[in-house]
Amino acid sequence: MLDGGRMTRSGLLLASAISLSLTGCATRQYVLSEIAQSEDARRPAVDQLAAEFQEHQVTVRELAVQTADVRREGEEATRAAIEALGMADVAAGRAADGLDHANVARSRADEAAVAGEQALAAADETADRLARLWRSKAKPSVVEAIVVRFRADEWAPDDQARATLREIVRRLQENPVLVVELEGYADSAGAPPYNLRLSQLRAEAVGRYLVEQGVETHRLQTIGLGTARPIADNTTADGRRQNRRVLVRLLDPS
């Protein structure tokens, strides 16, 4: 009975072990089956998420490329704007310089106009003074009046003018009592201050030539009168040629 009892309990234990083993195998298979089914159920969602992720990656790359292009265009636009500002600054500086030069030129022109007016006034005053001087000397008689002509914008006597002046020198040497009055004139082609100065240079050039030829300085009186007292029409070439002159008056003061 004891042996039989032991055999029965051993058999029960073995049966239990076998049953548990068989039960454990069934459980693992069930679990694996459930996991497989769960994975199969989730796979479409996972695949969809993976596809969406790839699409997002493509979109992100495209956005990165677009961002880089926009950034590059922005940098180029910034450089172009800076260059344009620089060119604008240069242009503004040049414009300012031009305005300064224009203002300086205008100031000089105004000064020249004032100087011309002053020179004309001085010439008129000198002419009046000379006229009063000669009137106070018992009105010297004019022995002869000779015209010496000049080329445009020139004051040095040419060959023809020097030939005429040499004849005047001869007359003065023959008659030591005679004095000379030299009046320089110009045509109206230039500005009044220029013409006044040119007429004075012509009168002085004639006087200097006479002195070089032996005429005493105290016998000479020179004055430039610009475009005053024209003897011909300044609107024609021949009229202007006649007005470019020095009038040489030989006077007898006695």
HELIX and SHEET records of a PDB file:
HELIX    1   1 LEU A    2  SER A  136  1                                 135    
HELIX    2   2 ASP A  159  GLU A  174  1                                  16    
HELIX    3   3 PRO A  192  GLU A  212  1                                  21    
HELIX    4   4 THR A  217  ARG A  219  5                                   3    
HELIX    5   5 ALA A  237  ASN A  243  1                                   7    
SHEET    1   A 4 SER A 141  ARG A 149  0                                        
SHEET    2   A 4 ARG A 245  ASP A 252 -1                                        
SHEET    3   A 4 VAL A 179  GLY A 184 -1                                        
SHEET    4   A 4 LEU A 220  GLY A 224  1                                        
END                                                                             
